[in-house]
Amino acid sequence: MYTGDTMIHTYSGSTIRFEVKYKNRTSIGISINSYGEIEVQAPKKISDEKILLALEDRWELIQEKLTEIKNRLNGPQEKIYDNDERFLYLGGTYPIKIIQDSNITQDYVVFAEEKLHIYVKQLDEDKTKQALRRFYYQQCKELVEKSISIYQSNFKTKPRSVRISDSKTNWGTCDSNLRLTFNWRLAMAPREVIDYVVVHEMCHMVHLNHDRSFWRLVGKIMPDYKEKENWLSFSNWKMTV
């Protein structure tokens, strides 16, 4: 159906509405903005049939993206601390497996075989949650320190201390005394995103504000830093325990 440049198409049991913009181009492009609005950039005089076929070819990817955007806009979902509930770790989503072991002295987590194995002395939701949070804290500390050692050669000064925190507003901070602080939830992000946050805060050792010199330094060390920022912007809603 046509309504000006708006089209509606049903395929494989679902329906989407999208805007078509005709341009001087030879191929069909499809984009989805942060609110789930779909735009098709199409060559002039192209047939409706070819536009719909292009959409159908990418239908599964479009539906996945729309579902992700819907979940993000709805905000974090409450987690269930039971077997097979899924949590983020280093950018991937993995199920948890809870193992009770009355012989251990402290609950702990091991990532193995594409699962987060949570060993607990007794079956208790709060203790399971605490064990998982400790795991993220520990992993974040190790990952951040490793990243700092990799990128230190770009800086003349060194951080005086590195701390992991439970900030609700920042992924990382650097104060005037060169003390760096990082959010434990970063352990849920891909390694390259963790690297970006580390580089960002280390650049604050040189430029405390976000002026042009600061961003030039960030871009010099990590030219594709905006991709990492975008990952955090679109994924922070699911980085939760």
Buried (B, 14 or more C-beta within 10 A) or exposed (E): EEEEEEBEBEEEEEEBEBEBEBEEEEEBEBEBEEEBEBBBBBBEEBEEEEBBEBBEEEBEEBBEBBEBBEEBEEEEEEBEBEEEBBBBBBBEEBEBBBEEEEEEEEBBBEBEEEBBBBBBBEEBEEBBBBBBBBBBBBBBBEBBBBBBEEBEEBBEEEBEEBEBBEBEEEBBBBEEEBBBBBBBBBBBBBEBBBBBBBBBBBBBBBBEEEEEEBBEBBEEBBEEBEEBBEBBEEBBBBBBB
